[in-house]
Amino acid sequence: MKRVLTLAATLLLAGSVWAQAYPSKPIKFVVPFTAGSATDIVARTVGEAMSRSMGQPIVIENKLGAGGTIAAAQVAKGEADGYTVLVHSSAHALNPALYSNPGYDTLRDLTGVTALAGIPNVLVVHPNKGWKTQAEMIAAVKAQPGKMNYASAGVGSGTHMNAEIFRLQAGLDALHVPYKGTPDAMNNVIGGSNDWFFAPLASALPLIRDGRLQALSVSTKTRASTLPEVPTSIEAGLPDSDYTLWVGMIVPAATPAAVVKKLNEEALKALNSPELKERMAKLGADPMPMSPEAFNAYIRSEMDVAARIAKAAGLKTQ
C-alpha cells in the first residue's frame, strides 16, 4: 500500500513539474475548416490572446476533410502533451452519428478543455432572389419541390446540422450541396449556384453589410446584437428551429490533468478579457467559458441531440 501511495505521489509531482514548465515551445491549434471559417476566426482570435499571455507562439494548422474527422483523428492519435490542440465546432458532436469509423472514439480518445464561443448562423440568400423574409423563401422552395438546393461548409459541419434542422421544421424538399468550408459555400450563394446557406455570422456579417448577401433569419433563440433587425427563425415561424454553432478546445484524453487545467485557465483568461469580449461582439460571437468537466458534459448532451437529428434527417456517410 505504501508503495502504491509513493508511486501516486511521484506521478502527481511529475505532473505538477510538467505543468510548471508548460508551455516551453510553440503550441499548434489544429482547425478542421478553412481559413475564414467561423471556427478558424475564433481559433485565431483566442489563440492570439493566449499566445501573449503564455509567452509562446500559437500556430494555426487548417486540416480539412470529412466534417472535421481527419483533424480530430490526427489530434487523438498525436502526442498528449498539450502542444497540439484541436479547435473544433459543433460538428464534433454530430460526427459520431455520421461516421461509423472515423478513426477515433469521440469520448474515449479526446477530452474537452473549454468551449470558446457560441455563434449564430444566419440564413442568407442572394439579394436578387427577391425574398425579404424566411416565410417567402419557404413558400418559394415548397412551390418547386426538389428543384432548389442549400449549401453547407461540409457534410457533418455545424452549418449542415443547422440546415437539416431548418429543413425538417419547414418540411422542405431540397438538395444538399456540401463544400470544403464556409467561404466556398458563401461564394456560391453569391454566385447564384446555391439558393440558401446557414452561414456563421462571424463569417457572413461583412457580406451582409455590403449588400452581397440578404439575411432572412438567425438561428439562435434570441436576435444577434450585430443584426438586431433580423428575426430569429423561431420568430419567423418555425418553433424548435433554433441552433447555436459552438467552437471549443479539445485535446487527447491522455493529456495530463495539470496541462488541461493550464490550457483552461489561459483560455478563460482570454475569454474574460475586455479586449477579446469586444472583438467577439464585433464578430457576433458570445464567449462560452466552461470548466473541462462542464464542456465534456455539454459535448455528450450535444451528441445525443445530433444523433436524433441525424436519424430524423436520414444522414449517414459510411
Order of alpha helices (4+ residues) and beta strands (2+ residues): alpha-beta-alpha-beta-alpha-beta-alpha-alpha-beta-alpha-beta-alpha-beta-alpha-beta-alpha-beta-beta-alpha-alpha-beta-alpha
